[in-house]
C-alpha cells in the first residue's frame, strides 16, 4: 500500500512538472499535495496561455466571487466574470459548450480566427460526460 501512495505522489509531481514546463512557469502547483491518491483513476489537465485583448471587456463591477467546485469535493471562492452580451452556447446531454472569445488575426495574406470554448457539465461531478462525448463522437 505504501508503494501505491508513493507512486501517486510521484505522478502528482510529474504532472506538476509538466504543467510548469508547458506554461513557462505560470502554473507552479496544479495538483496540491494529497490531491492524487491510490484511489485516483484519471487526471485531466489542460493549459492555454492566450495573450490578447478582449473585443468587449468585462466590467469589474460585474465580477462576483462564487464557489468553484474542485474534483476532490472541496469548494474555493473564485472571481466569475459576467456579461449580458449574447454568446454562442450549445446544449448537449449532460453538458453545455460556451464559446466566449473570438479572435481574428490577420497575418501577411492569411486571416485566422481563434475561439475559446468552455465545456460546462450540468452536474458538479459531471466532467466525464463531455470528455466521453468528445472522444467517442466522430466530428464533434
C-alpha positions in Angstrom: 0.0 0.0 0.0 2.9 2.4 0.7 4.2 1.8 -2.8 0.9 2.9 -4.3 0.8 6.1 -2.2 4.4 6.9 -3.1 3.6 6.3 -6.8 0.6 8.6 -6.5 2.9 11.3 -5.1 5.4 10.7 -8.0 2.6 11.0 -10.5 1.4 14.3 -8.9 4.9 15.7 -9.0 5.3 14.6 -12.7 2.0 16.3 -13.6 3.1 19.5 -11.8 6.4 19.4 -13.6 4.7 19.0 -16.9 2.4 22.0 -16.2 5.4 24.1 -15.1 7.3 23.3 -18.3 4.4 23.8 -20.7 3.2 27.1 -19.2 6.7 28.7 -18.9 6.4 28.7 -15.1 3.0 30.3 -14.9 1.3 27.2 -13.3 3.5 26.0 -10.5 1.3 23.8 -8.3 -1.5 22.4 -10.5 -2.1 19.5 -8.2 -1.6 20.3 -4.5 -0.2 17.7 -2.0 -2.8 15.0 -1.2 -4.8 15.6 -4.4 -3.6 12.4 -6.1 -4.1 9.2 -4.1 -4.2 5.4 -4.7 -7.9 6.0 -5.5 -7.1 8.4 -8.4 -8.1 6.8 -11.7 -7.8 9.7 -14.1 -6.2 13.1 -14.2 -7.5 15.6 -16.8 -5.3 18.6 -17.5 -5.2 21.4 -19.9 -3.5 24.7 -20.1 -3.8 27.6 -22.5 -2.0 30.8 -22.5 -3.6 33.4 -24.7 -2.3 37.0 -24.6 -4.8 39.1 -26.4 -7.3 41.9 -25.8 -11.0 41.3 -25.3 -13.0 42.9 -28.0 -15.7 43.8 -25.4 -14.1 43.9 -21.9 -15.8 42.6 -18.8 -16.8 45.2 -16.3 -15.1 45.0 -13.0 -18.3 45.8 -11.2 -20.0 42.7 -12.7 -17.3 40.4 -11.5 -18.5 38.4 -8.5 -16.9 35.8 -6.2 -18.7 32.5 -6.2 -17.9 28.9 -5.1 -16.0 26.8 -7.6 -16.2 23.1 -7.1 -13.0 21.1 -7.2 -12.9 17.5 -8.2 -11.9 16.5 -4.7 -15.3 17.8 -3.5 -14.0 20.9 -1.9 -15.0 24.5 -2.8 -13.0 27.6 -3.3 -14.2 31.1 -3.9 -13.1 32.5 -7.3 -13.9 35.6 -9.3 -16.5 34.9 -12.0 -16.7 37.4 -14.9 -20.3 38.2 -16.0 -21.6 39.7 -19.2 -25.1 40.4 -20.6 -23.8 40.1 -24.2 -25.1 37.3 -26.4 -22.7 34.4 -26.5 -22.7 31.2 -28.5 -23.8 28.2 -26.5 -24.9 24.7 -27.5 -26.5 22.2 -25.2 -25.7 18.5 -25.2 -26.9 15.7 -23.0 -25.2 16.3 -19.6 -23.2 19.5 -20.6 -23.1 22.7 -22.5 -20.5 24.3 -24.6 -19.9 28.0 -24.4 -17.8 30.0 -26.9 -16.7 33.1 -25.1 -14.0 34.5 -27.3 -13.5 35.0 -31.0 -10.2 36.5 -32.1 -9.2 37.2 -35.6 -5.5 37.5 -36.5 -4.5 39.0 -39.9 -1.0 38.0 -40.7 0.5 38.6 -44.2 -2.0 37.3 -46.7 -3.9 35.0 -44.3 -6.6 35.6 -41.8 -7.0 33.2 -38.9 -9.7 33.1 -36.3 -9.4 31.6 -32.9 -12.1 30.8 -30.4 -12.1 29.7 -26.8 -14.7 27.1 -25.8 -15.7 26.1 -22.2 -17.2 22.7 -21.5 -19.7 23.2 -18.7 -21.0 20.0 -17.1 -24.6 20.1 -15.8 -23.5 18.3 -12.6 -20.7 19.3 -10.2 -19.0 15.9 -10.8 -20.1 15.6 -14.5 -16.7 16.2 -16.2 -16.6 12.7 -17.5 -19.7 13.2 -19.7 -18.3 15.9 -22.0 -14.9 14.0 -22.2 -16.7 10.8 -23.2 -18.9 12.6 -25.8 -15.9 14.4 -27.4 -13.7 11.4 -27.6 -16.3 9.0 -28.9 -18.2 11.1 -31.4 -16.8 11.5 -34.9 -16.5 15.1 -35.9 -17.5 16.5 -32.5 
